[in-house]
């Protein structure tokens, strides 16, 4: 089976000493590709540059996370557009709204989310989305860009049945992480995945975060990485009541097509 990790924070400091080994270990278990998440201008530049070292294996996104929306200025969209011309950049984002932390004021978050969607529409590019406790505003903005919504993936979905159905009604794809393996807080997600059509599913680690809690034996390093993606896929297939081999093939096909890789 082959897998693609659509959300990996590979430039995170926890990988500083062994990035090459992380990639090699992932390939050894069938993770053929990974997409490095860009969350602000600096990390987007770093992700694009690092991806260039692994052509055909690593790709990246370019965007500004809602936490960092307050750092945006008149040059932000221009820089993102330039980055989008890099062959390793396959998506805009991570962008969206986050009303849980409100590290950036909500009106500023909405402004820059909309501007990044406008850029995605202009460039006809996929978008890697972030929504946390902001769905009414999030959906109202996304509905203004129907062609973009259909080329968007809701990254690290952790919601319930109603939420997943709302995202799907907008045309979005759904990205699922090891959150589904969390016995403390994954109940809603375990129920919600039953309502995701396999044709709309993608998988991700969000490494180094969200290491699956049901790994046995428990890893010595409490750090998530792409080599655990097959475990996540197995758990998703189990919860959906589907054959893991067939599901993995569909998810791999979805991802290749969505990001055009």
C-alpha positions as CSV (number, residue, x, y, z in Angstrom):
1,X,0.0,0.0,0.0
2,X,1.1,3.6,-0.7
3,X,0.3,6.7,1.3
4,X,0.7,10.5,1.1
5,X,1.0,12.6,4.2
6,X,-0.9,15.8,3.3
7,X,0.0,17.7,6.4
8,X,3.6,17.5,7.9
9,X,5.3,20.3,9.8
10,X,8.7,19.1,8.7
11,X,10.5,22.3,9.3
12,X,9.5,22.2,13.1
13,X,12.5,22.2,15.4
14,X,11.8,18.7,16.7
15,X,13.0,17.4,13.3
16,X,16.2,19.5,13.2
17,X,18.5,16.6,13.9
18,X,17.0,13.9,11.7
19,X,14.8,15.2,8.9
20,X,16.5,12.9,6.3
21,X,15.9,9.9,8.6
22,X,12.3,10.8,9.1
23,X,11.8,10.8,5.3
24,X,13.6,7.5,4.9
25,X,11.6,5.8,7.6
26,X,8.4,7.0,6.0
27,X,9.4,5.6,2.6
28,X,10.2,2.3,4.2
29,X,6.6,1.8,5.2
30,X,5.1,3.0,1.9
31,X,4.7,6.8,2.5
32,X,5.8,7.8,-0.9
33,X,5.2,11.6,-0.5
34,X,4.7,14.3,2.1
35,X,3.4,17.8,1.8
36,X,5.2,20.2,4.2
37,X,2.9,22.8,5.7
38,X,3.6,26.5,5.3
39,X,2.0,28.4,8.2
40,X,3.5,31.9,7.7
41,X,5.8,33.6,5.2
42,X,9.0,32.3,6.8
43,X,7.9,28.7,7.1
44,X,6.4,28.7,3.6
45,X,9.7,29.8,2.2
46,X,11.6,27.2,4.2
47,X,9.1,24.5,3.2
48,X,9.4,25.3,-0.5
49,X,13.2,25.4,-0.3
50,X,13.5,22.1,1.5
51,X,11.0,20.4,-0.8
52,X,13.2,21.3,-3.7
53,X,15.8,19.0,-2.3
54,X,13.5,16.0,-2.8
55,X,11.8,16.5,-6.2
56,X,8.9,14.1,-6.7
57,X,8.9,13.2,-3.0
58,X,8.3,16.3,-1.0
59,X,6.0,19.2,-1.8
60,X,4.8,22.2,0.2
61,X,2.0,24.7,0.8
62,X,2.3,28.4,1.0
63,X,0.1,30.4,3.3
64,X,-0.6,32.3,6.5
65,X,-2.3,30.5,9.4
66,X,-5.0,32.5,11.2
67,X,-2.8,32.8,14.3
68,X,-0.4,34.8,12.2
69,X,-2.9,36.9,10.3
70,X,-1.8,39.9,12.3
71,X,1.6,39.7,10.7
72,X,0.3,40.2,7.2
73,X,0.9,43.4,5.3
74,X,0.7,44.8,1.8
75,X,3.5,42.4,0.6
76,X,2.0,39.2,1.9
77,X,-0.2,38.2,-1.1
78,X,2.5,39.2,-3.5
79,X,5.1,36.9,-1.7
80,X,2.6,34.0,-1.6
81,X,1.9,34.4,-5.3
82,X,5.6,34.3,-6.1
83,X,6.0,31.2,-3.9
84,X,3.1,29.6,-5.7
85,X,5.2,29.7,-8.9
86,X,7.7,27.4,-7.3
87,X,7.3,23.8,-8.7
88,X,7.4,22.3,-5.3
89,X,4.4,24.4,-4.0
90,X,1.2,22.5,-4.7
91,X,-1.3,24.3,-2.6
92,X,-2.0,27.6,-0.9
93,X,-2.6,27.6,2.9
94,X,-2.6,26.8,5.7
95,X,-5.2,29.5,6.0
96,X,-8.6,30.0,7.6
97,X,-10.1,31.1,10.9
98,X,-9.3,30.1,14.5
99,X,-11.7,31.6,17.1
100,X,-10.5,29.2,19.9
101,X,-7.2,31.0,20.5
102,X,-7.8,34.4,18.8
103,X,-4.0,35.0,18.5
104,X,-5.0,37.4,15.8
105,X,-8.2,39.6,16.0
106,X,-11.1,38.0,14.3
107,X,-11.7,40.8,11.8
108,X,-8.0,40.5,10.7
109,X,-8.3,36.8,10.4
110,X,-11.3,37.2,8.1
111,X,-9.6,39.8,6.0
112,X,-6.6,37.7,5.2
113,X,-8.5,34.4,4.9
114,X,-10.5,36.1,2.1
115,X,-7.4,37.5,0.4
116,X,-5.8,34.1,0.3
117,X,-9.0,32.6,-1.2
118,X,-9.0,35.4,-3.8
119,X,-5.4,34.4,-4.7
120,X,-6.4,30.7,-4.9
121,X,-9.2,31.6,-7.2
122,X,-6.9,33.8,-9.4
123,X,-4.2,31.0,-9.6
124,X,-6.7,28.1,-9.7
125,X,-4.9,26.3,-6.9
126,X,-6.0,23.9,-4.1
127,X,-6.2,25.3,-0.6
128,X,-5.2,23.7,2.7
129,X,-7.8,25.0,5.2
130,X,-7.9,25.6,9.0
131,X,-11.2,26.1,10.9
132,X,-11.4,26.0,14.6
133,X,-14.6,27.1,16.4
134,X,-15.3,29.5,13.5
135,X,-17.6,27.6,11.2
136,X,-20.4,30.2,10.6
137,X,-17.9,32.9,9.5
138,X,-15.6,30.3,7.9
139,X,-18.4,28.9,5.7
140,X,-19.9,32.3,4.8
141,X,-16.5,33.4,3.4
142,X,-15.8,30.1,1.7
143,X,-19.2,30.1,0.0
144,X,-18.1,33.3,-1.8
145,X,-15.6,31.1,-3.7
146,X,-17.4,28.0,-4.8
147,X,-14.7,27.0,-7.3
148,X,-12.1,27.2,-4.6
149,X,-14.2,25.3,-2.0
150,X,-14.3,22.3,-4.4
151,X,-10.5,22.4,-4.5
152,X,-10.1,22.7,-0.7
153,X,-9.2,20.3,2.0
154,X,-10.3,20.8,5.6
155,X,-7.0,20.0,7.4
156,X,-7.0,18.1,10.6
157,X,-10.8,17.6,10.9
158,X,-11.8,16.8,14.4
159,X,-15.5,17.6,14.4
160,X,-18.8,15.7,14.4
161,X,-21.2,14.3,11.9
162,X,-23.1,17.6,11.3
163,X,-19.9,19.5,10.7
164,X,-18.5,17.0,8.3
165,X,-21.7,17.0,6.3
166,X,-21.6,20.8,6.2
167,X,-18.0,20.8,4.9
168,X,-18.9,18.2,2.3
169,X,-21.9,20.3,1.2
170,X,-19.4,23.1,0.3
171,X,-17.5,20.6,-1.9
172,X,-14.5,20.3,0.5
173,X,-12.3,17.3,1.0
174,X,-11.6,16.1,4.5
175,X,-8.2,15.5,6.1
176,X,-8.1,13.1,9.0
177,X,-5.2,12.7,11.5
178,X,-4.3,10.5,14.4
179,X,-6.9,12.3,16.4
180,X,-9.1,9.4,15.5
181,X,-6.8,7.2,17.7
182,X,-7.4,9.3,20.8
183,X,-9.6,7.5,23.3
184,X,-10.1,10.7,25.3
185,X,-11.5,13.1,22.7
186,X,-11.9,11.3,19.4
187,X,-15.5,10.0,19.8
188,X,-17.0,12.7,17.5
189,X,-14.5,12.0,14.8
190,X,-14.8,8.3,15.0
191,X,-18.5,8.7,14.3
192,X,-18.1,11.5,11.7
193,X,-15.7,9.5,9.4
194,X,-18.6,7.0,8.7
195,X,-20.2,9.9,6.7
196,X,-17.1,10.8,4.6
197,X,-17.3,9.3,1.1
198,X,-13.9,7.6,0.5
199,X,-13.6,9.8,-2.6
200,X,-13.5,12.9,-0.4
201,X,-10.9,11.6,2.2
202,X,-7.3,12.4,2.6
203,X,-4.9,11.5,5.5
204,X,-2.2,13.3,7.4
205,X,-0.1,13.2,10.5
206,X,0.1,16.9,11.4
207,X,3.6,15.8,12.7
208,X,5.2,16.4,15.0
209,X,1.9,16.9,16.7
210,X,-1.0,14.4,17.4
211,X,0.9,11.2,17.6
212,X,-1.6,8.3,17.7
213,X,-2.2,7.4,21.3
214,X,-3.0,3.8,20.6
215,X,0.5,2.9,19.1
216,X,1.9,-0.3,20.6
217,X,4.5,-0.4,21.8
218,X,4.5,3.3,22.7
219,X,7.3,5.1,20.9
220,X,10.1,6.4,23.1
221,X,9.9,9.7,21.3
222,X,6.6,11.5,21.8
223,X,6.8,12.9,18.3
224,X,4.5,12.2,15.4
225,X,6.0,11.5,12.0
226,X,4.9,10.1,8.6
227,X,5.9,6.5,9.3
228,X,2.8,6.3,11.5
229,X,0.5,7.2,8.6
230,X,-0.3,3.5,7.8
231,X,-1.5,3.0,11.4
232,X,-3.8,6.0,11.0
233,X,-5.2,4.7,7.8
234,X,-5.9,1.3,9.4
235,X,-7.8,2.9,12.2
236,X,-9.9,5.1,9.8
237,X,-10.7,2.0,7.7
238,X,-11.8,0.1,10.8
239,X,-14.1,2.9,12.0
240,X,-15.6,3.3,8.5
241,X,-16.1,-0.5,8.2
242,X,-14.0,-0.6,5.0
243,X,-11.2,-2.8,3.7
244,X,-8.0,-0.9,4.5
245,X,-6.3,-1.9,1.2
246,X,-9.1,-0.6,-0.9
247,X,-9.4,2.6,1.2
248,X,-5.7,3.3,1.0
249,X,-5.8,3.0,-2.8
250,X,-8.8,5.4,-3.0
251,X,-7.2,7.9,-0.7
252,X,-3.9,7.8,-2.6
253,X,-5.7,8.4,-5.8
254,X,-7.7,11.3,-4.2
255,X,-4.5,13.0,-3.1
256,X,-2.5,12.6,-6.3
257,X,-5.4,14.1,-8.2
258,X,-6.2,16.9,-5.7
259,X,-2.6,18.2,-5.5
260,X,-1.7,17.2,-9.1
261,X,1.4,15.3,-8.1
